[in-house]
Structure formats: C-alpha cells, structure tokens
Amino acid sequence: MNGTDRGGGPGRGANRADRDAAGRDVGAATGALLVVGDVVTDIVARHHGPLAASTDTAAAIRTLPGGAGANVACWAAHRGCAEVRLLGRVGADAAAWHERELVACGVRPLLVVDPQAPTGTVICLVDQGASAERTFLTDSGASLRLGPDDWSPALLDGVARLHLSGYLFFSEPSRALVSVALESARARGVPVSLDPASAGFLTELGVDRFLALAEGVDLLLPSRDEAFLLTGLPDPADAAAKLSRHVPLVVAKQGPDGALVARSGAVRAHVPAVPANPRDTTGAGDAFTGAFLAALLAGAEPEAAAVEGCRAGAMAVERVGGRPEGARGR
C-alpha cells in the first residue's frame, strides 16, 4: 500500500471547536471522515455541438485526477473537514501521481496498488453548450477490485463518519468490502453515508439488490435520476420522501434545482441552487456530497449542510474536472 498505513490515529480535528468573533461555538469536528471508493484518471474532452461520426471533432482535452470517491474526499477537505482519509485501489501505472494529487488536496491517501489491473479510466465527453452536460465512457480497472482483504477495522480509528461511493456496489469484490465495512461501522457506532453514484450501473445491479446492500446506511445522497430509479416515482419530492422511509436521512441532489432534504417519509426542506455559469458538470454531485459531509461533521443541521453542498456544486460546474481548486492535471 502506498502512503500512510491504514490504521491511523485520532483525527487532527478531534475535540476542536471553531468559534466566531463573539466566541460562540460554530461547529465542532469530532473526528475524521473516511471515504471508501473509486480513484480513476479522467480524460475530459470538451467539444462544441454534436460529435461528428467517422471524422474529426475539435475538442479541448485534459487528463485529470478523478473518481467519485476521490472527488468527494477532496471537496470535503477543501470545504473545511479537518481530516479526510481515502481508501481506494489503483494500478501501478498511476499510483504515485494519484497519491500526490490527493495529498495536494489535503486528503490522506490509503491507496492499495493492484499488481494486475491498471488504474481505472473515464473518458468524459463534455458538450460546451449552455448546460455543459457530460457523457462518461468508463473502464473501472483496479478501482472495482477493492475487496474485503483491503479492509481493516483499524481504518475506523478516530473516524466520525464513513462514506461509501456507490460504485463499490457494482462489482463482487467491492460488494463484499461494503458488507464488512458496514459491519465494522455498526460495531463501533460510526454513521455511514452512501452516494449511489451511477444510474446506469444501478439499473444493471437492480433496485431491490441495491437497497438490500445499503441496509444500515443512515444517510443517502442520490441524484434526481437515481432517486427516480430507486423509487419508480416521477416527482422528485415524492421520490425523496419515499426513500426516507428506508434510510433515516435522504438528501436528493437536483442539479440546477438545488436539493431536497427528507426524513421519516416527508420532505423537510427544499434548498435552492446557487447560480452558476457551467463549463463542466463533471463531479458537481461529488462536490455537493463532500461539502455536505464536511458541514455535517462540523455540527451543521442537514438543511444548512445542504446549503454548503449547493455552494460547492456551483463552484464545481464553473471549472473543468471533478476536483476543487488546487487539483492539477497533466
């Protein structure tokens, strides 16, 4: 394994309280955030208009660090989480680069180097029109080979919250890791959040299977499309409310329509989006999740944390790639 050993000590933010000018407590970080998920290399191709079949389409192309799990970790650190750790699996081809990029974003990388598979790669095709919508071509590579042998209960030492990338649900080794990680978290009383990650892969896995695997999660952060798929309901509020009967807290990301916060079968708040001029929507949901978790760990209520999530999402769409300022491409 590259980087620091997996055990770790108490988070740097343990028992630290931030205070405003009047000396009032404005949030306390009581431990680290541990993210378990995918680390991939993004090849972002920004093009104008439709792709031209059988010939050339002009594009601006960059190679950037990515992966939903890694992006969430970087945004959580960027938005003030005192200690963020990331467990992921990469190939030897890009392990050192990814470790450097995570450290530069303030994340403590716990990377397992796969001896056989290369680092996962995602080609992100971004239409430079007004919506800056993107299409992904995904080769998961080593990222979905993360398995139970890569887990240790000691990874939870000093951890206040465990966050799982939904991509872990889409391969057998990673599903086995999810099972043991959830068991470890339950044994220690560590809350667990989950981002479903991909409506396309979720369709292949099956809704019932996904919900069964997510048993024990206390916070679900689906996109609008994922919430629709998981419930079969066409209305965003109805979908969020229904999901909150399965998971105690649901924060349904709605893109340009903000976010819905639901508990106990009802939507409790609709948080508006922050206006932005989108260049690339890659990683906007990851930015929301990372900022939301950072605020939650600092003591914010879910509604206030969703406001922070929307702010980070707006920041994310105005830059190219899925990472905050400070992440470097090559």
N, C-alpha and C positions, 0 to 999 in steps of 0.2 A: 504494500500500500504506500502511495506517495503521501507526502505531507505529514501532519502530526498524527500521533497514534489515535486510535478510535475511542479510547476511554474518556479522556478529557476530565477536567476538574470543574468546580463550580463556575458558572458563567461570570464574566467580568462585571456584569450589571447586577449581580445578586445583592439584594438588600439596599440598592441605591435608589434614592428618591430625587426626582428633579423638582425644583421649586421656582416659582415665578418671582417677580421683583418684590412682591409683598410677603414672600416667604411661605406661600401656600404650596402644599404638595400638589403637583400637577401630573402625577403618574409615577408608578414605581415598577422598575424592571426586576423581576424576582428570579430570573434565570434565563438560560439560553433558549433559542429556537433551533431545533434540529429539523432540517429538511431532508427528506429521502426522495430521490427522484433522478430524472434524466439529465445528463450533461451531453450536449451534442455540438457539432460545428454547423453553424448556419451559413449557407451561401445565399445571400439576398440579392435578387435580380429585380431592379425597379425598371419597369418598362412603361411606355405610353401606349394606351389603346390595346386592342386585341393582339394576341400572338399570331404571327404570320406563319402558317403551315408551309413546310417544305422549303423555307428560305430563312433569311436573317431577320431578327427583330432587335433593334438597338436597345441596349439596356445599360444601366449603371450597376456594376456588380461588385459586392464586397463580401469578404469572408469574416465572420464574426462569431464570438462565443455565444452559445445559446443552450436551449433545453429548458422546458417548463420549470422543472425543479430548481435548476441552477439560476434561472431568471428570478424566480420568487425569492430565493435566498439573497441575491444581490440587491433586489429592491427593498427587502426587509432591512438589510444593513444600511442601505442608502437613506432610508426613512427613519433611522434612529435606533434600530434594535441593537442593544449593547453587544450581544454575542450571537452570531449566526454560524451554524455548522451545516455542512452539506455532505451527505453520503451519496456517492454515485459511482458508476463504473464507466471507465474509458479504455480505449485502446492505447498501446504503447506509442502509436503514431503521433498522438497529440496530447498526451498526458501532461507533459511539462508546461505546454502552452496554456492548457485549461487551468492548471493549478495557479499559474502566475496571474491569469485573468481574474480568478476568483479572489485571490489574495488582494489584488488591486481594488476590488470592490468591497473589501472589508469582511469577506467570508472566510471562515476556516475550512479548507477543503479536506475531506476524508475520502480520497479517491482510490478505488480499487482498480488496478491496472490489469486488464484482461489479457491473458497470454495468447489468445487466439483471434478474437474479433477486433476489428478496427473501431475507432470512435464513431458513434452514430453521426449521421449527416442528414441535414434537412435542407432542401432547396426551396427557398421562399420566393415565389413569384408575386411581386407586388405591382399592381396596376397604379400608376401615378396619377390616376384621375382623382376626383374630389373626395372619394371615400377611402382611397389608399388601401382597398381590400387586398387580401393575400390568399394564395393557394399554396399548400405545402406538398412537397414530394419527400417522403420520409424513408430513410434507411436507418432503423433503430440501432444497428450494430451492437456494440458492447452494452449500451445503456439498459436494454431489457434483459441482459444476462445477470443483472444484480440479483443475488439469491440469498437464501437463509444462511448460508455459510459466511456471508459478508456482514451478518448482523451479530451484535453482542449486546446484552442488556446494559453493559457499561457505557454504551453510547448515550444512554439517557441520564448519566451522571450530570447533575447541575442543569438539567433541561426542564423548562417550564411548559413547553408545548412541542409536540411532534406534528410535523406537517408532511403529508404524503401526496406526491404527484400521482394523478390518476393514470398516468402512463404505466405505472407499476402493475396495474390490473390487467395489462394486455399481453403478458407472457407468463408461462407456468412458473419459471424460477422466481420472478418478481412477485407473483401472487403468493407464493409460499413465504417470501420475505415479509409481505404485508401481514400475513397471519401471525408470524412470530413477533413482529414489531408491535402489533396491536395487543398481543398477549403480554408483552413486556410493559407496554404503557399502562394497561389495566392494572397490572401488579403493583406499579409504582404510583398510580393515581395521576398519571400525566395525560392531559387532554389531547385529543387528536383531531386535526382538521384535514380535509381532503378536497382537492380540486379535480373534478372528473377529467379534465384535460382535452378530450377529443370526442366530438360527437360521432365522427366516422368510426373510430375504433370501438366506441361504446356500442354502436349498432352491431358490430361483429360479435362482441362479447355477450350482449344480451342484457336487458334492463334488470330482470329478476336476479341474474347472477351477480351483477354489479352491486345491487342493493344488499344482497346477502353477504358479499365480501366486505361491504362497508359497515356492517353491524358493529356498533361500539364507537363509531365516529361521533363526535359532539358538534362538529361544525362542517357544513358542506358549502362549497363556493362554486356553483355551476354557472356556466354561461347561459344566455337565454335559450340557445338551441339545445344545450344539454338538459336544461330543466324541462323543456318541451318533450324531449325524447324520454326522459326518466318518468314522466307522469302521463304522457299521452294527451295533455291538455294544451289547447292553443293560446290561452290567455296567460301572460307572464305572471300576474299576481296569483291566479288560481294555481299555477304550477308551483310557485314558491310556497304557497300555503300548504299544498298537499305534501310537498317534500318535508316540510317542517313537522309533519306528523310522524315521519320516520327518523328524522335527525333533529335534535333539540334546537339547533340554530342553523338557519339557511340564509345565506347572503347570495342572492341571484344577480349576477352581473348582466347589465342590459346595454352595454356599449354606450352609444350616444344618448341613451335614455337613463343613464345613471345606474342605480342599484336598488334592489328590494330587500328589506330585512324582514324575515318571517320567523315566528316562534309559535309553537303549540297550535299549529293549524291555521294561523292568521298572519297576514302581512301587518307588521307593526310600523314600518316606515318606508317611504319612497325617497331616496336620496338622489337629487338631480346631478346630472353630469356637469363637469367643468368644461366650458367652451374651449375648443382647440382647433388648430389648423393641421389636419393629419397629413403626415408624409409616409408613414408606415405603421400599420396597426399590429405588426408582429410583436407579441409579448405584452400587449396592453392589459389583457386579463391577468397575466403574471404580475405586472406592476401593481394592479389593484390588490391582488392577493397578498403580495409582500408587504405593501404599505398597511393594509388592513391588519395583518398579523402583528406588525410592529406596534401599531397603535393599541391593539388589544392587549399585548403584553405589557405596554406602558400603563395600563389601567383604564383605557377608554371604554366607554359603552359601545356596543356593536354599531349603533347609529352614527356615533361620532367617528368610529373607526372606518365606517363606510365612506364618510366624507373624505377622509385621508386617502382611501382607496381610489376614489374618483379623481382626486387631485393627481395622484401618481399615474393613473391611466391616461389623463390628459397630457402629462409630461411625456409619457412613453410614445404616444402616437405622433408627437412632433419631432421625433428623432428616428434615425434608421437603426433597426435591430431591436432586440428584446431586452437589452440591459440599460441601466441608468448611466448618466454622465460619469465618465471615469473608466468604463469598459472600452477596450481597444480592439480594433480589428487588425487584419494583416493583409 
